[in-house]
Each structure stands twice: as C-alpha cells, then as structure tokens.
Amino acid sequence: MKAVDFYKLPRSIQDRFVGSVMSGFPPAPILVAKGGTRTKAVWLGLSFGCFLLIVVFARLGYGSLDSRLSLHSAAVLPLYVALVFGIAFGLVQAYSWLVREKALPYTAGVYLFPACVIDARSDQFVVYDTKDLGAVDIVGPAVRVAFAGGAQFLFPLGSHSGPAIVSEVNAGRDRAMHARATDDPKELVAVDPLHNPRFSSPVGPRESYAIKQAPWGRLGVAVAAGLGVVLGPSLWALRNSGSDKRMYAIAKHEDKTSLYRDYLAHGAKFQDQVAGIDLPRAELKEAIGRQEVQALLDFKRMHPSLQPPIAKEMNLAIRTAMLGELEKAKAARSLAALTGFAKAYPEHGIEPELRGAMHAVYVRELDAYKKRAPTKDKGAVPFIEKLFAYTEKRGPKVEVRFRRKPNPSLERADQFVLKHPSFAGVITYPSRFFDEKHATPREQTLGKQLASALGEGISPELFQVSIGTPVGAEVEGLPEVTVPTLFVAHVTDWSGHSLTSTKPRGVFVGLNYLFDATFVIPGDPKPYKFSYPIYKPYAPTAILKEEDPIPGPGAAEEKVYEAMTQDAFERFGKILLSNFLPPPPKN
C-alpha cells in the first residue's frame, strides 16, 4: 500500500489515469466502485452535532424560574464560542472538500486494474498492489477484493458473471506480476495506469492539474474562529436576555410569591421591581386569599413590624383560620386529630374552644362505653367514669401490675409429698413450679390479655394500657402510683387434697388460686376492688396419658401444675374483664 498525491503526479500520468477511468483508454479498469469519501459528511456531521449541542445547551434552564441555568454565567461563554466555531469550521471544511471533489478531472471512486487497486475517492490516492491480493470472491451482488494487510473493497458485480470476473481479476494480477518480473515496458503500461513510461507524447499540456480551493483558501480555521469569537458572545447575551424576560413574564403572569422568590434567586434585570413591589404585594394577597393558618403565620413572621390596622386585620384573619382548622379536626371525631391541631399550632389562641372539643370526644366515648357496659358489677361503670375524667386531664397512660403474695402452704405440700410412699424425688416438690421463673411468663400472658382487652374495649384511642413492673412480695400494701394502675395480687395455696398416680409414679397436690384486683386512680381514695378464688382440689393427671411417652418425674409435675395454673389465670382474666366489658361476639 502506498499513498499518491494526484496533483503531484506528472501531467502525462495524470492524463493516462483520467483517460483510463473516464474514456476507457488502456489500461481500462476491470472493476469500478464509484463514489467520493465520507469526509464531507463527517464535517457536516460535526456542524450538525455542534448545532444540536448549542440548541440543547441554550434551552437548558431557559426561562425556568427554579433552575440555576436560567442565566448562563460568563464561565460558559467559551463553550458558546467553541460550538459556534465547530458549526462554522464544519461547514467551511465540507464546502472546501466539495469544491475539491467537484474540480477533480475524473469521477471519484475505487478502481481495480490488473496491477493495482487505486482508491481515488479523493485527490489523495491510496494504491494497493495486486500482488498482495489475499482473496477475490463473490459476496451477494458484489465482488469482494481483500488484501493481505486487511484492506478490502466491494465492487458492484453489475452485468458481469461472478466466476468470470474472479478469473479476470486473477488473470490480470498474474499478467501484472509477469510484467514486473520481465520489466516489459509495454506490459507495464498496459496493466498500471500510474506507471511512468520511458517516453511520453511531446504534444499536449505539460503542467500538472492544479488544485481548486474554496475562496478562503487555507484560511478556513481563521474564518471559523472569527465567526466563533463574534457570534458566540452575541448568542450568549441574546439567550440570557430572552431567558430573563421570559422568567419575569412567567412570574408576573402567575403572581405567586414562590415564583417571585425564584426570580430573585436566578434573575437579573428586574431584581429591584420584584424585591420592592411585586413580592410583598403577592405575599399579602396570598396570605389573606388562601385563608390558611400557616400562610398567615408565615406572613406574620416575615413582617414583624406591621401597622396597627393591618395587625388587627391579620389577628382577626388568624383567629378565623384557626377556628376553621379546629372544625376540620373535630370532623375527624378523634382525639388524635385535636391533639395534632394543638401540636401543629401551639399559639392557636383558641384554648377554650379546643378544650370544649376535646371534652366532647371524652363525653362521646364515655357514653358509647356506658351503652355497651355490663351491669353485673355496680361499681365498675362509676369507676370507669372517674377513669375517663382523670385521663382527660392527665393523659391516656394506664398500667397493669402484678403482686405475688407469699405462699407458705406450698412448703407443707412439699413435706407431704416427701413423706408419701410414691415420692419421686425433690424435683417433684410442688413449690418448685411456683417460683419467680414460672410466675413471670404467667403474669405476662395475663397482663397482655388485660391490657389489650381494656384498651380496646373501653376506648382504644383514649387509653394506652401497658404492663408495668411487678410489685415485690416484700412490699407492704400497694405502692404510690403516678398513673391509673390495675394491681393484680395472686397467691397459690395447697388445698389439702392430693392425688396419687401410678403411671407416671408420683403425688400431685390440689391447689387454690386467690386473686385480688385493685384498680387505683392517683389521688382517688376509693379504688375499684374485686376478689375471686379459683379452686382446683384435684390435679388433672389425665392429660399425662395423652403424651407419648408419658413424662417422667419432674416433667410430669411441670405439665400438670402449669395446666392448672394457666387455666386459673385465664379464667380470672375473663371474669375480671366481664365486670367492665361485654362478652366478645360468638363466631
């Protein structure tokens, strides 16, 4: 492969090449693929790409009140210059190539001769020697000519026969190689249009063809640079001026405070007009017109030094808006909506109206409870009325706490089991199954039952019932409380009964469960009290027969005593709740 400048060839060779490709003078090309280079399209693509970029970039933030690019800073001015330069330079170069291509004395294209393939799509030839041919084959409607270095060309097959044209190309290559090997002047001229013959015609022009250039010659870069320097800043200034006017027009048309603030943040030309006139006027208009509390409060905070008449009107508007917000909260028919209103507007200034609305919620919920409350315990409903009154003043928290009383009778039960002929070891002592380790999960289960049922059953919104810390057995009486508290005191005693089992072998004692419930309201000398005993004189050893295998000593007692105690705790919880709540609906 070699490069050849057409305009630097001797005139005789130039004429021979032109005659070969234009008039068919020998050596005539075997195959021809007409067409110029893509260089013009590349330069036009550069111009179009720069044009698109400048359009896209100019539109970024154009007339947008909330964009930092609404006005392009001077820092981006070089980009405008560069893009205008790119547009101009691409057009200049494309036109220059068009001029040069139109001035060619031959039709641009790729020509295959016996000795070489000449890429003459421009005046800068690329010549490939056919001795380096790697392959000649048919690809669809074209002939593919490939060289060892990787270059390849496709020639339209036209009316040629595929096998015949392949044979002709190979034969031409062989002829050219033979001509070079024998250095036969006639043959070399016959196979290579660029071969310089020993003799040339003395008749005809002697000067080589001259390159025809665009009017600016080699100054295309300077022309494009001049256009970029002149038009780039002008385009930047016109774009910013138009964007500024559009921003102000949008803000003025919408007449919103947010848009005026956006203009102050990003605009330029109308800063004084907006800051001094338009924005304050729109703020006052929006604050009164929207009739929203927050808008008026914002206006009050932004204007701390209002004239007395305006301050009076503002205060009246704020009170009217607050009453409207309170009505919205009341419409939700919940205490949460009212407390949410108080938290949202701590300086609402309508305390009497808010207190009245909250009291109405408690009255409504109490009335609803009293309609469904059971009447078997005459002291339950009056106590709940006092509980409502307390929580309305002090808050919704209520606790359930347990108190474990000493149970010395279980020690006597241990001695009884010890002396019994069926004694199976110390792991079967009844007292082992009523220590703190066993009592805590039982209390937690009952506590969750009571807390959930009381909270949901009385009023789930007004009461938050949770489990508090247990009271130690060593504490005398009940401790002072800071929130309403339901104390559940319990003790487990030996009933004096026993049951002997042979399978499994052991002695199981009967138990009495004594529960005392005391519901205390801080500062109220009359708590609600309820006591209930549950007797289980005989252990349900039958449940052991359901196990496979039957539990041994210790495990058997664990299962029996746990079943007895869980049932007692659950029964007490249901009975206590039945004093306050109606029975749950049957499925």
C-alpha positions in Angstrom: 0.0 0.0 0.0 1.3 3.5 -0.8 -0.1 7.0 -0.9 0.0 9.1 -4.0 -1.0 12.8 -4.4 -2.8 13.1 -7.7 -1.9 16.7 -8.1 1.8 16.0 -7.7 1.9 13.4 -10.5 3.4 14.3 -13.8 0.8 15.5 -16.3 1.3 12.5 -18.6 0.4 10.1 -15.8 -2.5 12.3 -14.7 -3.8 12.2 -18.3 -3.3 8.4 -18.6 -5.3 7.8 -15.3 -8.0 10.2 -16.3 -8.2 8.6 -19.8 -8.4 5.1 -18.3 -11.2 5.8 -15.9 -13.2 8.4 -17.9 -12.7 7.2 -21.5 -11.7 3.5 -21.2 -8.3 4.0 -22.6 -6.0 1.1 -21.7 -5.4 0.0 -19.2 -9.2 0.2 -18.5 -10.3 -0.7 -15.0 -11.6 -4.3 -14.5 -14.0 -3.2 -11.7 -15.2 0.2 -10.6 -17.0 1.3 -7.4 -17.9 5.0 -7.9 -18.4 7.5 -5.1 -16.4 10.0 -3.0 -15.2 9.9 0.5 -17.3 10.4 3.6 -15.2 13.4 4.6 -17.9 15.9 3.6 -20.5 14.0 5.6 -18.1 13.9 8.6 -17.6 17.7 8.5 -21.3 18.3 8.0 -22.0 15.9 10.9 -19.7 18.0 13.1 -21.6 21.2 12.2 -24.9 19.5 12.8 -23.8 18.0 16.1 -22.5 21.4 17.3 -25.7 23.0 16.2 -27.7 20.4 18.2 -25.5 20.9 21.2 -25.8 24.6 21.1 -29.6 24.4 20.8 -29.8 21.9 23.7 -27.4 23.8 25.8 -29.2 27.1 25.1 -32.5 25.5 26.2 -31.1 24.2 29.5 -32.9 26.3 32.1 -34.2 28.8 29.5 -36.9 30.8 31.2 -37.0 28.4 34.1 -37.5 30.1 37.5 -36.2 27.2 39.5 -33.1 26.4 37.5 -29.5 27.6 38.2 -29.0 27.5 34.5 -31.8 30.1 33.7 -29.0 32.6 33.1 -25.8 31.2 31.8 -22.7 32.6 33.6 -19.7 34.0 31.8 -17.9 30.8 32.7 -19.7 29.0 29.9 -19.1 31.7 27.3 -16.1 29.8 25.9 -18.5 26.9 25.2 -20.7 29.1 23.1 -17.6 30.3 21.2 -16.4 26.7 20.7 -19.8 25.4 19.5 -20.2 28.3 17.0 -16.6 27.6 15.9 -17.5 24.0 15.4 -20.5 24.8 13.3 -18.6 27.2 11.1 -15.5 25.1 10.8 -17.5 22.0 9.8 -19.3 24.0 7.1 -16.1 25.6 5.9 -14.4 22.2 5.7 -17.3 20.5 4.0 -17.5 23.2 1.4 -13.8 23.1 0.8 -14.0 19.3 0.2 -17.0 19.8 -2.1 -15.0 22.3 -4.2 -12.0 20.0 -4.5 -14.2 17.0 -5.3 -16.2 18.9 -8.0 -12.9 20.1 -9.5 -11.5 16.5 -10.0 -10.9 15.7 -13.7 -12.2 12.2 -13.1 -15.1 10.5 -11.3 -14.2 9.8 -7.7 -14.2 6.1 -6.8 -12.2 2.9 -6.3 -10.7 1.3 -9.5 -9.3 -2.1 -9.9 -6.6 -2.5 -12.6 -4.5 -5.6 -13.3 -1.6 -4.2 -11.4 -3.3 -2.4 -8.6 -6.4 -1.1 -6.8 -6.5 2.7 -6.7 -8.7 4.3 -4.0 -9.3 7.5 -5.9 -12.3 8.8 -3.8 -10.3 12.0 -3.3 -7.2 13.5 -4.8 -5.1 11.7 -2.3 -4.8 8.2 -3.8 -4.2 5.0 -1.8 -2.7 2.4 -4.1 -2.8 -1.4 -3.3 -0.6 -3.7 -5.3 -2.5 -6.8 -6.7 0.4 -9.0 -5.8 -0.7 -8.7 -2.2 -4.2 -9.9 -3.0 -5.4 -12.4 -0.4 -8.9 -13.2 -1.8 -11.3 -12.5 -4.6 -14.8 -13.8 -4.2 -18.4 -13.1 -4.7 -20.4 -11.6 -1.8 -24.1 -11.3 -2.9 -24.3 -8.8 -5.8 -20.7 -7.7 -5.3 -17.1 -8.8 -5.8 -15.0 -8.7 -2.6 -11.3 -7.9 -3.1 -9.2 -8.5 0.0 -5.6 -7.8 0.6 -3.1 -9.5 2.9 -2.8 -6.3 5.1 -6.6 -6.4 5.9 -7.9 -3.8 3.5 -10.8 -5.0 1.4 -13.2 -3.4 -1.2 -16.6 -4.3 -2.6 -17.2 -3.7 -6.3 -20.7 -4.0 -7.8 -21.0 -7.1 -10.0 -23.3 -5.4 -12.5 -23.7 -7.5 -15.6 -20.5 -9.4 -15.1 -20.6 -13.1 -14.4 -19.2 -13.9 -11.0 -16.8 -16.7 -11.8 -15.7 -15.0 -15.0 -14.9 -11.7 -13.2 -13.0 -13.5 -10.5 -10.9 -15.3 -13.2 -10.4 -12.0 -14.9 -9.1 -10.3 -11.8 -6.7 -13.2 -11.0 -5.5 -13.3 -14.6 -4.9 -9.6 -14.5 -2.9 -9.9 -11.3 -0.8 -12.7 -12.9 -0.2 -10.6 -16.0 0.9 -7.6 -13.9 3.3 -9.8 -11.8 4.8 -11.2 -15.1 5.2 -7.7 -16.5 7.1 -6.6 -13.4 9.2 -9.8 -13.4 10.2 -9.3 -17.1 10.3 -5.5 -16.8 8.4 -5.3 -20.1 7.7 -1.6 -20.7 4.7 -2.2 -22.9 3.1 -4.7 -20.5 3.7 -2.4 -17.5 2.0 0.5 -19.3 -0.9 -1.9 -20.2 -1.5 -3.1 -16.6 -0.8 0.0 -14.5 -2.2 3.5 -15.2 0.2 5.1 -12.8 3.3 3.5 -14.5 5.6 6.2 -15.8 6.6 5.3 -19.4 10.0 5.9 -20.7 8.6 8.1 -23.5 5.6 10.4 -23.4 3.9 12.4 -26.1 5.6 15.7 -26.8 2.1 17.1 -27.8 -0.2 18.3 -25.1 0.0 20.3 -21.9 3.0 19.9 -19.7 1.7 21.4 -16.5 0.0 19.2 -13.9 -3.6 19.8 -13.0 -3.9 22.5 -10.3 -5.9 22.1 -7.0 -9.0 24.2 -6.9 -9.7 25.5 -3.4 -12.5 27.4 -1.7 -12.4 31.3 -1.8 -10.7 31.4 1.6 -8.0 29.0 0.6 -6.2 27.7 3.6 -7.7 30.2 6.0 -10.7 28.1 6.9 -9.7 27.8 10.5 -9.3 31.6 10.8 -12.7 32.2 9.2 -14.4 29.8 11.6 -12.5 31.2 14.6 -13.6 34.7 13.7 -17.2 33.7 13.4 -17.0 31.9 16.8 -15.5 35.0 18.5 -18.1 37.3 17.0 -21.2 35.2 17.1 -20.6 33.2 20.3 -20.8 36.1 22.8 -23.7 37.6 20.9 -25.7 34.4 21.0 -24.8 34.0 24.8 -26.1 37.6 25.5 -29.2 37.2 23.4 -30.1 33.9 25.1 -29.7 35.3 28.6 -31.7 38.4 27.8 -34.6 36.3 26.4 -34.5 33.9 29.3 -34.5 36.7 31.8 -37.6 38.4 30.2 -39.4 35.1 30.0 -38.8 34.4 33.7 -40.2 37.7 34.7 -43.1 37.4 32.4 -44.0 34.0 33.9 -43.7 35.2 37.5 -45.8 38.3 36.7 -48.5 36.3 35.0 -48.7 33.7 37.8 -48.3 36.4 40.5 -47.1 33.8 43.1 -44.7 34.5 45.9 -42.7 31.3 45.2 -42.1 32.4 41.6 -41.1 35.9 42.6 -38.6 34.4 45.1 -37.3 32.1 42.3 -36.8 35.1 40.1 -34.8 36.9 42.9 -32.6 33.8 43.1 -31.9 33.4 39.4 -33.0 36.5 37.5 -31.1 39.8 37.0 -32.8 42.7 35.1 -35.9 43.1 37.2 -34.5 42.5 40.7 -35.5 45.9 42.1 -39.0 45.7 40.8 -39.6 42.2 42.2 -38.0 42.8 45.6 -39.5 46.2 46.3 -43.0 45.9 44.8 -44.2 42.6 43.3 -43.2 40.2 46.1 -44.6 42.0 49.2 -47.8 42.6 47.3 -48.2 39.0 46.3 -47.4 37.7 49.9 -50.1 39.7 51.5 -52.6 38.8 48.8 -51.8 35.1 49.0 -51.9 35.1 52.9 -55.4 36.6 53.0 -56.7 34.9 49.9 -55.8 31.3 50.8 -57.4 31.5 54.3 -54.9 29.0 55.6 -53.4 29.2 59.0 -49.8 28.6 58.0 -49.9 31.2 55.3 -51.0 33.8 57.8 -48.4 32.7 60.4 -45.7 32.9 57.8 -46.8 36.3 56.8 -46.8 37.4 60.4 -43.3 36.1 60.9 -42.0 37.7 57.8 -43.5 41.1 58.7 -42.9 41.7 62.4 -43.5 45.5 62.1 -46.9 45.9 60.7 -49.0 49.0 61.1 -51.8 48.7 63.8 -54.8 48.5 61.3 -53.1 45.8 59.3 -52.0 43.9 62.5 -55.7 44.0 63.7 -56.9 42.6 60.4 -54.1 39.9 60.5 -55.1 38.8 64.0 -58.7 38.5 63.0 -57.8 36.5 60.0 -55.6 34.2 62.0 -58.4 33.6 64.6 -60.9 32.8 61.8 -58.4 30.5 60.1 -57.7 28.7 63.5 -61.4 28.1 64.1 -61.7 26.7 60.6 -58.8 24.3 61.3 -60.3 23.3 64.6 -63.6 22.4 62.8 -61.6 20.2 60.4 -60.0 18.4 63.4 -63.4 18.0 65.0 -64.8 16.5 61.9 -62.4 13.6 62.2 -64.1 12.7 65.5 -60.9 11.7 67.2 -58.7 13.0 70.0 -55.6 12.4 67.9 -56.8 15.0 65.4 -57.4 17.6 68.1 -54.0 17.0 69.8 -52.4 17.1 66.4 -54.0 20.5 65.8 -52.7 21.7 69.2 -49.2 20.5 68.4 -49.2 22.0 64.9 -50.4 25.4 66.1 -49.1 25.9 69.7 -50.0 29.6 69.6 -53.5 29.0 68.3 -55.2 31.4 70.7 -58.5 29.5 70.9 -57.9 27.4 74.1 -61.5 27.5 75.3 -62.8 26.2 72.0 -60.1 23.5 71.8 -60.8 22.3 75.4 -64.5 22.1 74.6 -63.9 20.0 71.5 -61.6 17.6 73.4 -64.2 17.2 76.2 -66.8 16.4 73.7 -64.7 13.5 72.5 -64.4 12.1 76.0 -68.1 12.5 76.6 -69.0 10.7 73.4 -66.6 7.8 74.1 -67.9 7.5 77.7 -71.5 7.5 76.5 -70.7 4.8 74.0 -69.0 2.7 76.6 -71.8 3.0 79.1 -74.3 1.8 76.5 -72.4 -1.4 76.0 -71.0 -1.9 79.5 -72.3 -4.8 81.6 -74.3 -4.1 84.8 -73.5 -7.0 87.0 -70.8 -5.1 89.0 -72.4 -1.8 90.1 -69.1 -0.3 91.0 -67.4 -0.9 87.6 -69.1 1.9 85.5 -68.8 4.6 88.1 -65.1 3.8 88.4 -64.7 4.0 84.6 -66.3 7.4 84.7 -63.7 8.6 87.1 -61.0 7.0 84.9 -62.3 9.0 81.9 -62.2 12.2 83.9 -58.6 11.5 85.1 -57.2 10.6 81.7 -58.9 13.7 80.1 -56.8 15.9 82.4 -53.6 13.9 82.8 -53.2 11.7 79.7 -54.0 8.2 78.4 -51.5 6.0 80.2 -52.8 3.1 82.3 -50.7 0.3 83.8 -51.3 -3.3 84.8 -49.0 -4.5 87.6 -48.8 -7.8 89.4 -48.1 -8.6 93.1 -47.1 -12.0 94.2 -48.1 -12.9 97.7 -46.1 -15.4 99.8 -47.5 -19.0 99.7 -46.1 -20.9 102.8 -48.7 -23.6 102.4 -46.7 -25.0 99.4 -43.9 -25.8 101.8 -46.3 -28.0 103.8 -47.3 -29.6 100.4 -43.6 -30.3 99.8 -43.3 -32.1 103.2 -46.4 -34.1 102.4 -45.1 -35.2 99.1 -41.7 -36.1 100.7 -43.3 -38.4 103.2 -45.6 -40.1 100.7 -44.7 -43.6 99.6 -44.9 -42.5 95.9 -42.4 -39.7 96.4 -40.3 -39.5 93.2 -37.6 -37.1 94.3 -37.1 -33.4 95.1 -37.8 -32.5 91.5 -41.4 -33.2 92.2 -41.8 -30.7 95.0 -44.9 -28.5 94.2 -43.2 -25.3 95.3 -40.6 -25.7 92.6 -43.3 -24.8 90.0 -44.5 -21.6 91.6 -41.2 -19.6 91.8 -40.4 -16.4 90.0 -39.2 -18.2 86.9 -42.6 -19.8 86.5 -44.7 -16.8 87.7 -43.3 -14.2 85.3 -44.5 -15.7 82.0 -47.9 -16.4 83.5 -48.2 -12.8 84.6 -47.0 -11.5 81.3 -49.7 -13.6 79.5 -52.5 -12.4 81.8 -51.1 -8.8 81.7 -51.2 -8.7 77.9 -54.7 -10.2 77.9 -55.9 -7.5 80.4 -54.1 -4.6 78.7 -55.3 -5.4 75.2 -58.9 -6.0 76.3 -59.2 -3.0 78.5 -57.6 -0.6 76.0 -59.6 -1.9 73.0 -62.8 -2.5 75.0 -63.1 0.8 76.8 -61.7 3.2 74.2 -58.7 2.3 72.1 -58.0 6.0 71.3 -58.2 7.4 74.8 -56.4 4.8 76.8 -52.9 3.3 76.4 -52.8 0.3 78.7 -49.4 -1.4 79.2 -47.8 -3.8 81.6 -45.9 -2.2 84.5 -43.2 -3.6 86.8 -44.3 -6.2 89.3 -44.6 -5.4 93.0 -42.3 -7.5 95.2 -43.8 -9.8 97.8 -41.9 -8.0 100.5 -43.8 -4.7 99.8 -46.5 -3.9 102.4 -49.7 -2.8 100.8 -49.8 -1.1 97.4 -47.2 1.4 96.3 -47.9 5.0 95.3 -48.8 5.4 91.6 -48.5 8.2 89.1 -50.9 6.8 86.5 -54.1 4.8 86.9 -52.9 1.2 87.8 -54.7 -2.1 87.9 -52.9 -4.2 90.6 -53.5 -8.0 90.4 -52.3 -9.7 93.6 -52.3 -13.5 93.5 -51.3 -16.4 95.7 -51.3 -20.1 95.2 -52.1 -22.4 98.2 -52.3 -26.1 98.8 -55.9 -27.1 99.1 -55.0 -30.1 101.3 -56.0 -32.6 98.7 -53.7 -34.9 96.8 -53.8 -37.5 94.0 -51.6 -40.5 93.7 -50.5 -41.6 90.2 -49.0 -45.0 89.3 -48.2 -44.1 85.8 -46.3 -42.0 86.0 -45.4 -42.7 89.6 -46.0 -39.6 91.8 -48.1 -37.5 94.1 -49.9 -34.4 92.8 -51.5 -31.9 95.2 -54.7 -29.9 94.8 -54.4 -26.1 94.6 -56.4 -23.0 95.5 -55.8 -19.7 93.5 -56.7 -16.5 95.2 -56.8 -13.3 93.1 -57.3 -9.7 94.3 -57.7 -6.9 91.7 -57.4 -3.3 92.8 -57.8 -0.5 90.2 -56.2 2.7 91.6 -56.5 6.2 90.3 -53.9 8.6 91.7 -55.5 10.9 94.3 -58.7 8.9 94.5 -59.3 7.4 97.9 -61.8 4.8 96.6 -60.2 2.3 94.2 -62.1 -0.4 92.5 -61.7 -3.8 94.2 -62.5 -7.3 93.1 -61.5 -10.7 94.6 -62.0 -14.1 93.1 -60.8 -17.5 94.3 -60.4 -20.5 92.0 -60.3 -24.0 93.5 -58.6 -27.0 91.8 -58.6 -29.7 94.5 -57.6 -32.5 92.1 -54.8 -32.3 89.7 -55.7 -33.2 86.0 -53.3 -36.1 85.7 -55.3 -37.5 82.8 -53.5 -35.1 80.5 -50.4 -37.1 81.0 -51.9 -40.1 79.3 -52.1 -38.1 76.1 -48.3 -37.9 76.0 -46.2 -40.5 74.2 -44.1 -41.4 76.0 -45.5 -40.4 79.4 -43.3 -37.8 81.1 -41.2 -38.9 84.0 -40.8 -37.3 87.4 -40.4 -33.5 87.3 -41.6 -33.2 83.7 -45.0 -34.7 84.7 -45.4 -32.3 87.6 -44.4 -29.4 85.3 -47.1 -30.2 82.8 -49.9 -30.8 85.3 -49.2 -27.8 87.5 -48.7 -25.5 84.5 -52.0 -26.6 83.0 -53.8 -26.0 86.3 -52.3 -22.5 86.8 -52.7 -21.3 83.2 -56.4 -22.3 83.3 -56.8 -20.4 86.7 -55.1 -17.3 85.4 -57.1 -17.3 82.1 -60.4 -17.8 84.0 -59.7 -15.0 86.4 -58.8 -12.7 83.5 -62.1 -13.4 81.7 -64.1 -13.0 84.9 -62.4 -9.7 85.8 -62.9 -8.3 82.2 -66.5 -9.3 82.2 -67.1 -6.8 85.0 -66.0 -4.0 82.7 -66.7 -5.2 79.1 -69.5 -7.1 77.3 -68.7 -10.6 76.3 -67.0 -10.9 72.9 -69.2 -11.8 70.0 -69.5 -15.5 69.3 -68.2 -16.7 65.9 
